[in-house]
Amino acid sequence: MTAGVPPAPVEGLTSTPNLKRRQSIAAIGRWIFILATAFAIVALGALAWYIISRGWGALSWGLLTNPPSRRPERAGLNLAIYGTLWIISLTVLIAFPMGVAAAIYLEEYAPKNRWTRMLQINISNLAGVPSVVYGLLGLGIFVEWLSLGRVVLAGALTMALLSLPVIIISTQEALKAVPWSLRESAYGVGATRWQVTASHVLPAAFPAILTGAILAVSRAIGETAPLLVAGAAGFVTRRPDSFDDSYTTIPIQLYNWMARPQKEFLDLAAAGIIVLMGLLVLMNSFAIILRQHYSKKTRW
Amino acid sequence: MSATTESLDRRENVAAVGGVNYALLRRQRFIEKTAGYILLVCAAVSVLTTVGIAIILLTEAIQFFRTESVFRFLTGTRWTALFEFDQSFGVLALVSATMMITFIAMLVAMPAGLMSAIYLSEYASERSRTILKPTLELLAGIPTIIYGYFALSFITPNLIQRIFPGASVFNVLSAGLAVGIMIIPLVASLSEDAIRAVPRAMREGAYAMGATKFEVSTRVIVPAALSGIVASFILAASRAVGETMIVALAAGSKAQIASDPLQPAQTMTGYIVQVVSGDVVRGTNVYYSLYAVGLLLFLMTLGLNIFSHWFVRRFREVYE
């Protein structure tokens, strides 16, 4: 810096009408940006307020313990909760190991060639396929071709395929975040590729993998369209006890109530939404806590 | 690994030729190969999924087109699939509703999403960012059926029917607004990524010339990030086209060429939901029509997704 010489005052930069105009445009622009951001927040607030104020009165233990019924005061989510538990646990059992394995293949094993690139493009395209199309896949292949019928297993397989690309992509991100030096230190002492992966990379990436998987699962819990198409029942009378029982899930039970004309069912649906959102918030906060806990411990 | 040292310690197992443990090496090579193959198989499942989607959509749609002409399907404007007599499968009726809802949704999501992306990356303090960003992401995590409920029982009676008393209980506008709100976070987060990728030096150069923050944002940053921003719009449109539960709940099930946003209309996804909510038997024309509509939907969203990736690659400004 050459000190000492003050810059010559530039003619017209300090307070011309033009500068004033530009500054007031900037001030207005800033408020427009703030309002645009506020729009989304207000929408979220209105949604939350509306659901809670409408559903609060209809919240009760009966909502959790009653089976579905044609009378709103006796209808509940009980069987749907079991259905959701069945579908989600099977989905996790299928999609989590498979998704993690596929991601490990792509990040640690795959040669960098045209096939790998196509595999990658294929996965990102799969993540963009509308969920209702996965429903058609499930209906066509699992329910009809393989003749599984409209049962838990067919629904879970459908949801597993739907969640797979999401889990693969988030696991890949987690694996990419593991520094190369860690792998090289293990290779340096003579470890094989699998040993490097299993003993160094996976443990280091695991919290992030788990966080991604929890988010994928919480998305799957709220999915309605694919299971509606792939054969979840509109009205079930008994609890699903195995893979080949018919089932319904929480969002589908809610859809069923929403499609009815009676006001009481719409209130009940709002209460059911509170239950569903409570479940999702619980899972998401678990994921956040997990992430924060481990991100404090790991330092590269 | 402990397994390695263990077997090295067991001297009787060591077939030592020049200090090399061949048994161990063989075992490791076996594990190595097997692991590689298992991982490859898992990755291949994603290819199988794509193949499965393509095969099932094509074979069942072909069944449909054995009795219905492709041309009449693609150009017809009357969709009366569930009529007992006088069935007509003119998919333009459904496509028009999908397009109108997507259009309304984009009118909401493009400005709101882009402007909140600019606000978050250029204006917001670090502290308000840490609050605002997760809140926006929360919007993305809400199951779409909840938006559908919100559209049907809040937006329609409390907003639309207040402003337009003639609006129907089921209407396109309400569904479009809800879909728009749903895709705001997608536009916002993808646009913000693009905006953040614009190098600091460009901002600083503009500020040094005396530009206001608004001028920097609108004349430097947005043009520099334009490819990413447009790609985020296209991806959001693709999401809107495929959105199902909101339109099934709020837009109604009257298949007609959508012309009035205050009237009901049935989208492609809405039709699929309506059919599967009833009794659908394989082998009927209605069952196969699900797949013809599904195939068209799949091709439309795939086209949009590919277009968006191509757009980024083609028009990206690369900075050092």
Chai-1 contact restraints between the chains, C-beta under 6 A:
chainA,res_idxA,chainB,res_idxB,connection_type,confidence,min_distance_angstrom,max_distance_angstrom,comment,restraint_id
A,R22,B,T212,contact,1.0,0.0,6.0,A-B,restraint_1
A,A26,B,T212,contact,1.0,0.0,6.0,A-B,restraint_2
A,A26,B,K213,contact,1.0,0.0,6.0,A-B,restraint_3
A,A26,B,F214,contact,1.0,0.0,6.0,A-B,restraint_4
A,G29,B,F214,contact,1.0,0.0,6.0,A-B,restraint_5
A,F33,B,M115,contact,1.0,0.0,6.0,A-B,restraint_6
A,F33,B,I118,contact,1.0,0.0,6.0,A-B,restraint_7
A,F33,B,Y119,contact,1.0,0.0,6.0,A-B,restraint_8
A,F33,B,Y123,contact,1.0,0.0,6.0,A-B,restraint_9
A,A36,B,A112,contact,1.0,0.0,6.0,A-B,restraint_10
A,A36,B,M115,contact,1.0,0.0,6.0,A-B,restraint_11
A,A36,B,S116,contact,1.0,0.0,6.0,A-B,restraint_12
A,T37,B,S116,contact,1.0,0.0,6.0,A-B,restraint_13
A,T37,B,Y119,contact,1.0,0.0,6.0,A-B,restraint_14
A,F39,B,A112,contact,1.0,0.0,6.0,A-B,restraint_15
A,A40,B,A112,contact,1.0,0.0,6.0,A-B,restraint_16
A,A40,B,L136,contact,1.0,0.0,6.0,A-B,restraint_17
A,A40,B,I184,contact,1.0,0.0,6.0,A-B,restraint_18
A,I41,B,T135,contact,1.0,0.0,6.0,A-B,restraint_19
A,A43,B,I181,contact,1.0,0.0,6.0,A-B,restraint_20
A,L44,B,L139,contact,1.0,0.0,6.0,A-B,restraint_21
A,L47,B,F150,contact,1.0,0.0,6.0,A-B,restraint_22
A,Y50,B,F154,contact,1.0,0.0,6.0,A-B,restraint_23
A,M98,B,C42,contact,1.0,0.0,6.0,A-B,restraint_24
A,M98,B,V45,contact,1.0,0.0,6.0,A-B,restraint_25
A,A101,B,L39,contact,1.0,0.0,6.0,A-B,restraint_26
A,A101,B,C42,contact,1.0,0.0,6.0,A-B,restraint_27
A,A102,B,C42,contact,1.0,0.0,6.0,A-B,restraint_28
A,A102,B,A43,contact,1.0,0.0,6.0,A-B,restraint_29
A,I104,B,L39,contact,1.0,0.0,6.0,A-B,restraint_30
A,Y105,B,L39,contact,1.0,0.0,6.0,A-B,restraint_31
A,Y105,B,L40,contact,1.0,0.0,6.0,A-B,restraint_32
A,Y105,B,A43,contact,1.0,0.0,6.0,A-B,restraint_33
A,Y109,B,G36,contact,1.0,0.0,6.0,A-B,restraint_34
A,Y109,B,L39,contact,1.0,0.0,6.0,A-B,restraint_35
A,N122,B,S46,contact,1.0,0.0,6.0,A-B,restraint_36
A,N122,B,T50,contact,1.0,0.0,6.0,A-B,restraint_37
A,I123,B,S46,contact,1.0,0.0,6.0,A-B,restraint_38
A,N125,B,N305,contact,1.0,0.0,6.0,A-B,restraint_39
A,G128,B,N305,contact,1.0,0.0,6.0,A-B,restraint_40
A,P130,B,G242,contact,1.0,0.0,6.0,A-B,restraint_41
A,P130,B,T301,contact,1.0,0.0,6.0,A-B,restraint_42
A,V132,B,T244,contact,1.0,0.0,6.0,A-B,restraint_43
A,V132,B,T269,contact,1.0,0.0,6.0,A-B,restraint_44
A,V132,B,I272,contact,1.0,0.0,6.0,A-B,restraint_45
A,V133,B,G294,contact,1.0,0.0,6.0,A-B,restraint_46
A,V133,B,F298,contact,1.0,0.0,6.0,A-B,restraint_47
A,L136,B,G294,contact,1.0,0.0,6.0,A-B,restraint_48
A,L137,B,G52,contact,1.0,0.0,6.0,A-B,restraint_49
A,L137,B,I53,contact,1.0,0.0,6.0,A-B,restraint_50
A,L137,B,I56,contact,1.0,0.0,6.0,A-B,restraint_51
A,G140,B,I56,contact,1.0,0.0,6.0,A-B,restraint_52
A,G140,B,E60,contact,1.0,0.0,6.0,A-B,restraint_53
A,I141,B,G52,contact,1.0,0.0,6.0,A-B,restraint_54
A,I141,B,I56,contact,1.0,0.0,6.0,A-B,restraint_55
A,E144,B,R282,contact,1.0,0.0,6.0,A-B,restraint_56
A,L161,B,T49,contact,1.0,0.0,6.0,A-B,restraint_57
A,T192,B,Q28,contact,1.0,0.0,6.0,A-B,restraint_58
A,T192,B,E32,contact,1.0,0.0,6.0,A-B,restraint_59
A,W194,B,I31,contact,1.0,0.0,6.0,A-B,restraint_60
A,W194,B,E32,contact,1.0,0.0,6.0,A-B,restraint_61
A,W194,B,A35,contact,1.0,0.0,6.0,A-B,restraint_62
A,Q195,B,M1,contact,1.0,0.0,6.0,A-B,restraint_63
A,S199,B,M1,contact,1.0,0.0,6.0,A-B,restraint_64
A,G222,B,P143,contact,1.0,0.0,6.0,A-B,restraint_65
A,T224,B,I145,contact,1.0,0.0,6.0,A-B,restraint_66
A,T224,B,M245,contact,1.0,0.0,6.0,A-B,restraint_67
A,A225,B,T244,contact,1.0,0.0,6.0,A-B,restraint_68
A,A225,B,M245,contact,1.0,0.0,6.0,A-B,restraint_69
A,L228,B,V276,contact,1.0,0.0,6.0,A-B,restraint_70
A,V229,B,V276,contact,1.0,0.0,6.0,A-B,restraint_71
A,P251,B,P143,contact,1.0,0.0,6.0,A-B,restraint_72
A,P251,B,I145,contact,1.0,0.0,6.0,A-B,restraint_73
A,Y255,B,I145,contact,1.0,0.0,6.0,A-B,restraint_74
A,M258,B,Y149,contact,1.0,0.0,6.0,A-B,restraint_75
A,M258,B,L249,contact,1.0,0.0,6.0,A-B,restraint_76
A,L266,B,S153,contact,1.0,0.0,6.0,A-B,restraint_77
A,I273,B,I146,contact,1.0,0.0,6.0,A-B,restraint_78
